[in-house]
Amino acid sequence: MKDLKTCRDEIDAIDQKLIALFEERMHICEDVIEYKMAHHMEIFQSGRETEVIEKNLKRVQDKKLAPYVRNFVLQNMNLSKRYQTTFLPGEIIDLKPAKEENLIVGYQGVPGSFSYEAMESYFGDRVAFKVNYPHFEDVFKALKAHEIDYGILPLENSTTGAINDNYDFINDYGFYIVGELSLSVSQNLLGIPGSTIDDIQTVYSHSQGLLQTSQFLAKHHIAKEPYPNTAMAASYVSHLNNKHIGAIASKKAAELYGLDVLASDIHNDKSNHTRFIVIGHNLESSKQASRISTVFTLRHEVGALYEVLQIIKDHQINMVRIESRPIQSSPWEYYFYLDFDGSLHDPNVVRTIDELRACTYTFRLIGNYERKIA
Ligand SMILES: O=C(O)C(=O)Cc1ccccc1
């Protein structure tokens, strides 16, 4: 048996050769990227990777080492891609909004809803026409049909989590997130004039309103009826004119639809916030933009997600959210939604995105936007 010192010396000699070869390989990669850019060729060709792996696997003499060789070749290719991205120009196209005033904005619900409040707060007097729709998807359809310039929709609540439908629609429709507003949400029990908490047996509200007040409703043994929107529920309850039926909605909705506030601020968590997003046709990015949203898919390979996170870490970027959603019609396959701090005006961020694009199966930059708080 060889002694340990001899083994270590032999490994060291091999490492020396490997490093020299690695350097040589990376230098050739520089020529490759230069050539591809000069000839306007696609930078990363996924079919080519499989070809390279297969070719190298055929060269393996000791077959039990094949899985390790596979991994070695793959890692080498990933490192090359990462190195090549540093040579990409990282240029930013014009990302100014197409229109800044006299906007036509779409939202779900009716005045008195949280979406309406978010729209008023985000756009102020820049809105010329406010167009309301009964369902979230109607806002996406309206944007697609160019009936509106922008849409505003809830995406996530601080206590109840993601509003999954809207996550899915952003991806399905291929729109961009161009702004964000975090709105403080106060939920209230509303009833027809003269009713009291003890009269109420059933409440109508948006499913988010019901979730956010679940503790209060359980304590008072009140049954829950989901409705498409909190303010639409308030309007419906007013129309029913039944003292046993209430709504969970805003105080503004009580005022607009002639209801009494029977109990105020009944949401479970006192710091209840909802994150609204503004969606548009184009990628926009102002100097104030500080958040990046992306969506990607991965190959079913060992370490695929790890590699994404490694890129984020290597670039010293602060990741703020990761969410996965099933891909319709592909069981057990997922879209990953990943948000991080940064601006497209920062070359380090542009490079990170290029690397992410290179190491994922599909990748889409969904937005780089400013975050406002109301
Ligand atoms: O129903 C509403 O008022 C909406 O805008 C959706 C919603 C519901 C509850 C909290 C935040 C947004």
The ligand as a Gaussian input file, in Angstrom:
#p B3LYP/6-31G(d) Opt

LIG

0 1
 O      -61.307000      42.386000      -1.827000
 C      -60.578000      43.412000      -1.815000
 O      -60.887000      44.482000      -1.267000
 C      -59.298000      43.335000      -2.491000
 O      -58.788000      44.301000      -2.973000
 C      -58.548000      42.037000      -2.379000
 C      -57.966000      42.025000      -0.999000
 C      -58.689000      41.467000       0.034000
 C      -58.175000      41.498000       1.329000
 C      -56.953000      42.096000       1.568000
 C      -56.257000      42.653000       0.531000
 C      -56.751000      42.614000      -0.762000

